[in-house]
Amino acid sequence: MHTYSLNIFSREKTGRGSARRLRTAGRIPAAVYGRGNCRSIAVSAVDFRNLNREIGGGAAVVELKDEKGGTSLSLVQEIQRDAVKDTINHIDFQEIERGHEFNTRVRVTLVKEADCVGVKNDGGVIDHQVYEVEIRCRPSKLPDHIPVDVSALEIGEAICIKDLPELEAVEYLGEPDQVIVSCQPPTVAAETTDDAEAVAADEVPSTKVGRDDDEAAGAADDSSGVADGKS
């Protein structure tokens, strides 16, 4: 597992005013949570943006380096964003220890979707239900994602937590029978066909035209009868 690095700056002042000044100066207020304690820090907005781009959305161990030369390993626990400006307001880091196991959540990535047997042969649909799974491992064994090969899935079959690929020194947590992804029958296509048949069986315009023709014929007969009476 590759370890990324990020420079941090200690901060003593907290609160909205201090956080606002930090953001104006191009830094993001943050906190590092460890064993029963919390340390207030700040990081460069540019450095963190570059780090995020390099990680690419996967799980990653980040080594935090402060201005005094101290280092610590961490995970990015939460990123709070401004919904309007789409900027980062605050970051939470979770400190972890070298050589010690920890729990975290890792994203699930589907592999070979285009080759899925149930989709190719029977028109099935891939139903991806769980996008992250909880695991337990050491920092050096943290995978950035969990690859799940769905090429062999047939309609009605599923891949559960117990079916996930074995990774060295990684333990999957949660219910073993929890479904991660399945292949469902093409119900949408069937419903569309039923709707089309229902519309075809109830063609209101053609029925109405038939009634109008009968009424018009009746009216013509009445008119003819009146004309014959007058003559």
C-alpha positions as CSV (number, residue, x, y, z in Angstrom):
1,M,0.0,0.0,0.0
2,H,1.4,3.4,-1.0
3,T,1.6,6.0,1.7
4,Y,0.9,9.6,0.8
5,S,2.3,12.6,2.7
6,L,0.8,16.0,3.7
7,N,2.3,18.9,5.5
8,I,0.2,20.3,8.4
9,F,0.3,23.3,10.6
10,S,-0.7,23.4,14.3
11,R,-3.3,25.9,15.4
12,E,-4.4,27.0,18.8
13,K,-7.3,29.3,17.9
14,T,-10.6,27.8,16.9
15,G,-14.0,29.1,16.1
16,R,-15.7,30.6,13.0
17,G,-13.6,33.7,12.9
18,S,-10.3,31.9,13.0
19,A,-11.5,29.3,10.5
20,R,-12.6,32.1,8.1
21,R,-9.2,33.8,8.3
22,L,-7.5,30.4,7.6
23,R,-9.6,29.9,4.4
24,T,-8.9,33.4,3.3
25,A,-5.2,32.7,3.7
26,G,-5.5,29.5,1.5
27,R,-5.6,27.0,4.3
28,I,-8.3,24.5,5.5
29,P,-9.1,24.0,9.2
30,A,-8.8,20.4,10.2
31,A,-8.6,18.0,13.2
32,V,-6.7,14.8,13.9
33,Y,-8.5,12.4,16.2
34,G,-6.4,9.9,18.1
35,R,-6.7,7.9,21.2
36,G,-9.2,9.9,23.2
37,N,-7.8,13.2,22.0
38,C,-8.2,15.7,19.2
39,R,-5.6,18.0,17.7
40,S,-6.5,21.1,15.8
41,I,-4.5,21.7,12.6
42,A,-4.6,23.4,9.2
43,V,-3.5,22.2,5.8
44,S,-2.8,24.0,2.5
45,A,-5.9,24.0,0.3
46,V,-3.7,23.5,-2.8
47,D,-1.7,20.6,-1.2
48,F,-4.9,18.9,-0.1
49,R,-6.5,19.3,-3.5
50,N,-3.4,17.8,-5.2
51,L,-3.5,14.9,-2.6
52,N,-7.1,14.2,-3.3
53,R,-6.5,14.1,-7.0
54,E,-3.5,11.7,-6.6
55,I,-5.5,9.4,-4.3
56,G,-8.4,9.3,-6.8
57,G,-11.2,8.5,-4.4
58,G,-9.7,5.3,-3.0
59,A,-8.7,4.5,0.6
60,A,-5.3,5.7,1.5
61,V,-2.9,6.1,4.4
62,V,-1.7,9.7,4.7
63,E,1.4,10.6,6.7
64,L,1.0,14.0,8.3
65,K,4.1,16.1,8.8
66,D,4.0,19.1,11.1
67,E,6.3,22.1,11.2
68,K,8.4,20.6,14.0
69,G,9.3,17.5,12.1
70,G,6.8,15.2,13.9
71,T,4.9,12.6,11.8
72,S,1.8,10.5,12.3
73,L,-0.2,8.1,10.1
74,S,-3.8,8.9,9.4
75,L,-6.9,8.3,7.2
76,V,-9.1,11.0,5.8
77,Q,-12.2,10.4,7.8
78,E,-14.6,13.1,6.6
79,I,-14.5,16.1,4.3
80,Q,-17.1,18.9,5.0
81,R,-17.9,21.0,1.9
82,D,-19.7,24.2,1.2
83,A,-22.7,23.2,-0.9
84,V,-22.9,26.5,-2.7
85,K,-19.2,27.4,-3.3
86,D,-18.1,23.7,-3.6
87,T,-15.1,24.4,-1.4
88,I,-13.8,22.4,1.6
89,N,-14.7,23.9,5.0
90,H,-13.2,21.3,7.3
91,I,-11.3,18.0,7.3
92,D,-11.3,15.2,9.9
93,F,-8.3,12.8,10.0
94,Q,-8.3,9.6,12.0
95,E,-4.9,8.7,13.4
96,I,-3.7,5.1,13.1
97,E,-0.6,3.3,14.4
98,R,2.1,1.5,12.4
99,G,1.8,-2.2,12.7
100,H,-1.6,-2.1,14.5
101,E,-4.9,-3.2,13.0
102,F,-7.7,-0.7,12.5
103,N,-11.3,-0.7,11.1
104,T,-12.2,1.4,8.1
105,R,-14.5,1.4,5.0
106,V,-13.3,0.8,1.5
107,R,-15.2,1.2,-1.8
108,V,-16.3,-1.7,-3.9
109,T,-15.4,-1.6,-7.6
110,L,-17.2,-3.8,-10.1
111,V,-15.0,-5.5,-12.8
112,K,-16.0,-6.9,-16.2
113,E,-19.5,-5.6,-16.1
114,A,-19.7,-5.8,-19.9
115,D,-18.8,-9.5,-19.8
116,C,-21.6,-10.4,-17.3
117,V,-23.2,-13.7,-18.6
118,G,-26.7,-12.8,-17.3
119,V,-26.5,-9.4,-19.1
120,K,-25.1,-10.6,-22.4
121,N,-27.1,-13.8,-22.8
122,D,-30.4,-13.1,-21.1
123,G,-30.7,-9.3,-21.0
124,G,-30.3,-9.1,-17.2
125,V,-29.5,-6.0,-15.2
126,I,-26.6,-5.5,-12.8
127,D,-27.9,-4.3,-9.4
128,H,-25.0,-2.8,-7.3
129,Q,-26.4,-2.6,-3.8
130,V,-23.4,-1.9,-1.5
131,Y,-20.7,0.5,-2.6
132,E,-18.5,0.3,0.5
133,V,-17.5,-2.5,2.9
134,E,-16.0,-2.4,6.3
135,I,-12.6,-4.1,6.7
136,R,-10.0,-4.6,9.4
137,C,-6.3,-4.5,8.5
138,R,-2.9,-3.0,9.3
139,P,-1.8,0.3,7.6
140,S,0.6,-1.5,5.3
141,K,-2.1,-3.8,4.0
142,L,-4.9,-1.2,3.3
143,P,-6.3,-1.8,-0.2
144,D,-7.4,1.4,-2.1
145,H,-10.5,-0.5,-3.3
146,I,-12.1,-4.0,-3.4
147,P,-12.4,-5.4,-7.0
148,V,-15.4,-7.6,-7.6
149,D,-15.5,-9.6,-10.8
150,V,-19.2,-9.9,-12.0
151,S,-18.5,-11.7,-15.4
152,A,-19.8,-15.1,-14.2
153,L,-23.0,-13.8,-12.7
154,E,-26.2,-15.3,-14.2
155,I,-29.7,-14.0,-13.6
156,G,-30.8,-14.6,-10.1
157,E,-27.3,-15.0,-8.7
158,A,-25.5,-12.6,-6.3
159,I,-22.1,-11.9,-4.7
160,C,-22.1,-11.4,-0.9
161,I,-19.5,-10.3,1.5
162,K,-18.5,-13.9,2.1
163,D,-17.7,-14.1,-1.7
164,L,-15.4,-11.1,-1.9
165,P,-11.8,-11.8,-3.0
166,E,-9.3,-12.8,-0.4
167,L,-6.7,-10.1,0.3
168,E,-3.6,-10.6,2.4
169,A,-4.1,-9.7,6.0
170,V,-7.5,-8.1,5.3
171,E,-10.6,-9.2,7.2
172,Y,-14.1,-8.4,6.0
173,L,-16.6,-7.2,8.6
174,G,-20.3,-7.2,8.5
175,E,-22.9,-9.9,7.7
176,P,-21.4,-12.6,5.5
177,D,-24.6,-13.0,3.6
178,Q,-25.1,-9.3,2.8
179,V,-25.6,-8.9,-0.9
180,I,-23.0,-6.7,-2.6
181,V,-24.2,-7.0,-6.2
182,S,-26.7,-9.2,-8.1
183,C,-28.0,-9.9,-11.6
184,Q,-31.7,-9.2,-11.9
185,P,-34.1,-10.3,-14.7
186,P,-35.1,-7.6,-17.3
187,T,-38.3,-6.6,-15.6
188,V,-38.4,-3.2,-17.3
189,A,-38.6,-4.7,-20.8
190,A,-41.5,-7.0,-19.7
191,E,-43.4,-4.1,-18.2
192,T,-42.9,-2.1,-21.4
193,T,-44.4,-4.9,-23.5
194,D,-47.4,-5.3,-21.2
195,D,-48.1,-1.6,-21.5
196,A,-47.9,-1.7,-25.2
197,E,-50.4,-4.6,-25.4
198,A,-52.8,-2.8,-23.1
199,V,-52.7,0.3,-25.3
200,A,-53.3,-1.8,-28.4
201,A,-56.3,-3.5,-26.8
202,D,-57.9,-0.2,-26.0
203,E,-57.6,1.8,-29.2
204,V,-60.2,4.4,-28.4
205,P,-59.9,6.4,-31.7
206,S,-60.8,3.4,-33.9
207,T,-63.8,2.4,-31.7
208,K,-65.1,6.0,-31.7
209,V,-64.8,6.2,-35.5
210,G,-67.0,3.1,-35.9
211,R,-69.7,4.6,-33.7
212,D,-69.6,7.9,-35.6
213,D,-70.0,6.0,-39.0
214,D,-73.1,4.2,-37.7
215,E,-74.7,7.3,-36.3
216,A,-74.0,9.1,-39.6
217,A,-75.6,6.3,-41.6
218,G,-78.7,6.4,-39.3
219,A,-79.0,10.1,-39.8
220,A,-78.9,9.7,-43.6
221,D,-81.7,7.1,-43.5
222,D,-83.9,9.4,-41.4
223,S,-83.3,12.3,-43.8
224,S,-84.2,10.1,-46.7
225,G,-87.4,9.0,-45.1
226,V,-88.5,12.6,-44.4
227,A,-87.8,13.6,-48.0
228,D,-89.9,10.7,-49.3
229,G,-92.8,11.7,-47.0
230,K,-92.8,15.3,-48.3
231,S,-92.7,14.1,-51.9
